[in-house]
Amino acid sequence: MDPAEELALLVRTGWRLIVLDTFEEERALRMLERVAAACERKLVVWSIASGLGDEGQGAGTLDAGLQALESVSEPALVVLLDPQRGAQGDLAARRLRDLLPLLAKRRQCVVGLGPGLEFSTELGREAAIVELPLPRASELEPVFRKLRESTGDGAVTPAENAALSAAARAALGLTSGEAIRVFRKACARAGALNSTAVSWIVREKRQALRRTPALSFHDADLSLEDVGGLSELKRWLRERRRAFAEEAEQFGLPTPRGLLLLGVQGCGKSLCAKAVAREWQFPLLRLDLAAAFGSREQSVEATVREAVAVAESLAPAVLWIDEIEKGFAASAADPRTTRVFGAFLTWLSEKQSPVFVVATANDVASLPPELLRRGRFDELFFVDLPSPAERVEILAIHLRKRGREPRQFPLDDLSIEAERLSGAELEQVVIAGLYTAFSESRDLTAADLSNAIQETVPLYDTYEERIKELRDWARNRARPATLDVRAVDLFQRV
């Protein structure tokens, strides 16, 4: 339901307390003004600095503001701005609780407005919680149109209409205030409303998202063709490429939720997260849960909620959570964050927005059982060391990427030599060989690659026991990311 409609319904049906959870104070106040008018109520605003309404009574503390509210007798929608900043122990909570019968009698409703706001435990059951999501493209486009018409030479031209829609989509993930400022700056910089201005909006958005703790915007510059091996995982992803379209819903398909990739370090888990965003043409966001739980800029709850809100505003999108087990380790160190992580797991299960979550993990021992339960993710894949055929493919990709023709090298022989190397180690083999050839002022040879393989100490040799434990755990709990016969044999034998 639209937040304005939900608020109006709550007011009309006699709710006395509402929490409006948002960072966007100005946008929320404009919406509340419309709700108050639709419900035939007066809008009265209190803040700790300005007090209550035009008279300014009750400034300084929340308790003083509630005392001033007792003198307001007409039907009203009373908005308390950041009331947690004016809280005065239990006194204000008790006074608000005493006011509840009077609020009902006068047809008044108190709305607490702010991010991560909660009333006291005693009032928790009395309050409805409404979240104001970040603006959609359909909301931003008319705002941008008015801005363009107020600063341009008249009505938007047909040529500008396409750029206007693109600009609204490009600004998704920003608050309305940020979107307006970014739009003005981009148009001024480009000199017009055109594709260049849209590109500037995207750049400015990346800068703005850096202010969101633990969330970053990434370029999806790799496709699935750039990932060697993992044939079964690739097939699974390609099957779901069209599952976000309207015809998939009409066919009876649920929207894909995401996948969890477990496996050996350096074998392509993170590459797959980037590649699926490119393959599906979705924006790619990276959520660092360890940073979220260690953030000092704002509460953990506010950090995670803001990150989720941004991801949902950009939907359809890919949300990449790298090394998710580190987030659980960080949360376990602070019992206060247990509830926040529980709420995040609930979001994974119940989210309605088309946000496809790709989580990776290297240490299965640190993952709680509730994360692995079906419903959080559509599938759990195990990514093992590459098979011989996959090692050939990976070497070919990195040679081709650096301007060499793979057919000029004995890749089958080199693959056998590199039996226990990961995909990341194979890339470094190619790079090391190139360094050797460059230092001797000649081109790369098979001998350079062979020497680099011999000089590489595989991760497997260092963490052999842990890798075997991971394989044993995944054998009956996870789906192999590759169905190469030799890989399956190795998987079962080692």
SVG drawing of the C-alpha trace seen along z (x, -y; Angstrom):
<svg xmlns="http://www.w3.org/2000/svg" viewBox="-14 -32 80 73">
<polyline fill="none" stroke="black" stroke-width="0.4" points="0.0,0.0 1.2,-3.5 2.5,-5.2 0.1,-8.1 -2.9,-5.8 -1.7,-3.7 -1.3,-6.7 -4.7,-8.1 -6.3,-4.7 -4.6,-4.6 -5.8,-8.1 -9.4,-7.5 -9.6,-4.2 -8.6,-5.9 -4.9,-5.0 -3.4,-7.4 0.3,-6.8 2.2,-6.2 5.9,-5.9 6.9,-7.2 10.4,-5.8 12.3,-7.9 15.4,-10.1 13.4,-12.4 11.8,-15.0 10.7,-17.5 9.2,-14.9 7.4,-13.2 6.0,-16.6 4.6,-17.3 3.0,-13.9 1.6,-14.4 0.1,-17.7 -1.8,-16.0 -2.9,-13.2 -4.1,-15.7 -6.2,-17.6 -7.7,-14.4 -8.6,-13.3 -9.9,-16.8 -7.3,-17.4 -5.1,-20.3 -1.3,-19.6 0.7,-20.6 4.4,-20.2 6.7,-20.0 10.5,-20.1 12.8,-20.4 14.1,-23.7 10.9,-25.4 8.3,-24.0 4.7,-23.2 2.9,-24.9 3.0,-28.6 3.0,-29.5 6.3,-27.7 5.2,-26.4 6.9,-23.4 10.4,-23.8 13.4,-22.3 12.1,-18.9 9.7,-16.4 7.8,-16.5 7.3,-20.2 6.0,-19.7 3.5,-17.1 2.3,-19.5 1.7,-22.1 -0.2,-19.5 -2.8,-19.3 -4.0,-22.8 -4.7,-21.7 -8.4,-20.8 -9.3,-20.5 -8.9,-17.4 -5.2,-17.3 -2.3,-15.3 0.6,-16.1 4.0,-15.5 6.9,-15.1 10.2,-15.6 13.0,-13.4 11.3,-12.9 14.1,-10.7 16.3,-13.7 14.0,-15.4 13.2,-12.4 13.5,-12.9 13.7,-9.5 10.4,-7.9 8.5,-11.2 7.7,-12.0 6.7,-8.4 4.3,-8.4 2.8,-11.7 2.2,-10.5 0.6,-7.4 -1.7,-9.5 -2.6,-11.5 -3.9,-8.6 -7.5,-8.7 -7.6,-12.4 -6.1,-12.0 -8.9,-9.6 -11.6,-11.9 -10.3,-14.8 -9.7,-12.8 -6.0,-13.5 -3.1,-11.4 0.6,-11.7 3.2,-10.8 6.8,-10.3 8.9,-11.2 12.6,-10.2 14.9,-7.4 15.0,-4.2 12.5,-5.8 10.8,-3.6 8.4,-4.5 9.1,-3.0 8.2,0.6 5.0,-0.6 3.8,-2.4 5.1,0.1 1.8,2.0 -0.1,-1.3 2.0,-2.5 1.7,-1.6 4.9,-1.6 5.0,-3.0 8.1,-3.2 8.5,-5.8 10.5,-4.2 12.9,-6.1 11.1,-7.8 10.3,-5.7 11.0,-6.8 7.3,-7.7 7.6,-10.1 10.9,-11.7 9.9,-12.2 7.2,-14.9 9.5,-16.7 12.3,-16.8 9.8,-17.9 8.8,-20.9 12.5,-21.7 13.3,-21.7 10.3,-23.8 11.1,-26.4 14.7,-26.8 14.4,-26.1 12.8,-27.9 9.4,-26.4 7.8,-23.0 9.9,-19.9 10.7,-19.0 10.0,-15.6 13.7,-15.0 14.1,-15.7 11.3,-13.3 13.4,-10.2 16.3,-11.9 13.8,-12.9 12.7,-9.3 16.3,-8.1 17.3,-10.8 14.5,-9.6 15.7,-6.0 19.3,-7.0 18.4,-8.9 16.8,-5.8 18.4,-5.2 18.6,-8.8 16.3,-10.7 14.1,-13.3 16.3,-16.2 19.4,-14.5 17.8,-13.7 16.7,-17.3 20.2,-18.6 21.9,-16.0 19.5,-16.7 20.2,-20.5 23.9,-20.0 24.0,-17.4 21.9,-19.6 24.0,-22.7 27.2,-20.7 25.9,-19.2 24.3,-22.5 21.0,-20.7 18.8,-17.8 20.4,-15.1 22.2,-11.8 25.3,-13.6 23.3,-14.9 22.0,-11.4 25.6,-10.1 26.5,-12.8 23.5,-11.8 24.8,-8.3 28.3,-9.5 26.8,-11.8 24.7,-9.0 27.7,-6.9 29.2,-9.7 26.0,-10.0 25.8,-6.3 29.3,-6.4 27.7,-8.3 25.6,-5.2 27.7,-3.1 28.6,0.4 26.9,0.0 28.7,-0.7 27.8,-0.9 29.8,1.3 30.2,1.4 29.1,4.7 31.9,5.0 32.2,8.8 29.8,11.2 29.4,14.9 31.6,15.5 34.4,14.0 34.0,16.6 35.8,19.9 34.0,23.2 31.0,23.4 28.8,24.7 25.9,25.8 25.8,22.5 25.9,20.6 23.0,22.7 21.0,22.0 21.5,18.3 20.7,18.2 17.4,20.1 16.3,17.3 17.3,14.4 13.7,13.7 12.2,14.6 11.9,10.9 9.6,10.0 5.9,9.6 5.2,12.6 7.1,14.8 4.7,13.7 1.7,14.4 3.2,17.8 3.1,18.5 6.7,18.1 7.9,16.5 10.5,13.8 14.0,15.3 15.3,14.5 19.0,15.2 21.7,17.7 24.4,18.6 27.8,19.6 30.1,21.6 33.5,22.7 37.2,22.4 38.8,18.9 39.7,17.6 37.4,19.9 35.1,17.3 32.3,16.7 32.6,12.9 33.1,12.9 29.7,14.6 28.0,11.9 29.4,9.3 28.7,11.3 25.0,12.0 24.4,8.2 25.9,7.7 24.1,10.7 20.7,9.5 21.5,5.7 20.8,5.0 22.6,2.4 25.1,4.0 25.3,3.0 27.7,4.5 26.7,4.7 29.5,5.1 27.8,6.6 31.0,6.5 31.3,2.8 27.6,2.3 28.0,4.0 31.2,2.0 29.9,-1.4 30.2,-4.2 28.5,-6.8 25.0,-5.5 23.3,-2.6 23.6,0.9 19.8,1.0 19.7,-2.3 22.7,-1.3 21.1,2.1 17.7,0.5 19.1,-2.3 21.1,0.2 18.0,2.4 15.9,-0.7 18.4,-1.8 18.6,1.7 14.8,1.9 14.5,-1.5 16.9,-0.4 15.1,2.9 15.4,4.9 18.9,5.1 21.6,7.5 22.7,7.1 26.1,8.7 27.1,9.7 30.7,10.9 32.0,13.2 28.7,13.1 30.1,15.2 32.2,12.2 29.0,10.3 27.7,13.1 31.1,13.0 30.8,9.3 27.2,9.6 28.1,12.4 30.5,10.1 27.7,7.7 24.5,9.3 22.6,6.0 22.9,6.7 21.2,10.1 17.8,8.6 19.0,6.6 20.5,9.6 17.3,11.5 15.4,8.8 17.8,9.0 17.2,12.7 13.5,12.1 13.8,9.7 15.7,12.3 12.8,14.6 9.9,12.2 11.1,9.5 8.7,8.7 10.9,6.4 13.0,7.9 16.3,7.7 18.4,10.7 20.8,11.4 24.1,13.2 26.0,14.1 29.4,15.7 31.1,17.6 34.5,19.3 34.0,20.7 30.8,22.7 31.6,23.3 30.7,19.6 27.3,19.7 24.3,20.3 21.8,22.9 19.0,20.4 20.8,18.8 21.0,22.1 17.3,22.8 15.4,23.0 13.5,19.8 16.4,17.4 18.0,18.3 16.7,20.2 19.8,22.4 23.0,23.2 26.0,23.9 29.4,25.3 32.3,23.9 35.3,26.2 38.8,26.0 38.5,26.0 38.6,29.3 41.2,29.9 38.8,28.7 37.9,25.6 41.6,24.8 42.0,24.8 39.1,22.4 40.4,20.1 43.9,19.9 42.4,19.2 40.2,16.4 43.2,14.6 45.5,15.1 42.8,13.7 42.2,10.8 45.9,9.8 46.0,10.0 47.4,13.6 46.0,16.3 45.2,19.3 45.7,21.8 49.4,21.0 49.9,22.5 49.7,26.2 46.8,25.5 46.0,29.2 49.5,29.9 49.6,26.7 46.3,27.6 47.7,30.9 50.7,29.1 48.4,26.7 46.3,29.5 45.6,27.8 45.5,24.1 42.5,22.0 41.1,19.6 42.7,16.6 46.1,18.5 45.8,19.3 45.3,15.6 48.4,14.8 50.3,17.5 49.5,15.7 50.5,12.3 53.8,13.7 54.6,15.2 54.0,11.9 56.3,10.1 59.1,12.6 58.7,12.2 58.5,8.4 61.6,8.2 63.5,10.1 62.1,8.0 60.3,11.0 56.8,12.4 55.2,14.8 56.0,18.5 54.6,21.8 57.8,22.2 57.1,18.9 53.7,20.2 55.1,23.6 57.7,21.9 55.1,19.7 53.0,22.8 55.9,24.5 56.7,21.4 53.2,21.0 52.3,22.5 48.7,23.4 46.2,22.3 45.2,26.0 48.6,26.9 48.2,24.4 44.6,25.1 44.2,28.7 42.4,29.8 39.9,27.0 39.2,27.5 38.5,31.2 36.2,30.4 34.4,27.9 34.0,30.6 32.7,33.1 30.1,30.7 29.0,29.7 28.8,33.2 25.1,33.8 24.1,30.2 25.0,28.1 24.7,28.4 28.0,28.6 28.6,25.5 30.0,27.6 28.8,31.0 32.1,31.7 32.5,35.5 36.1,35.3 35.3,32.6 32.5,34.7 34.9,37.7 37.5,35.5 34.7,34.1 33.7,37.6 37.2,39.0 39.3,36.4"/>
</svg>
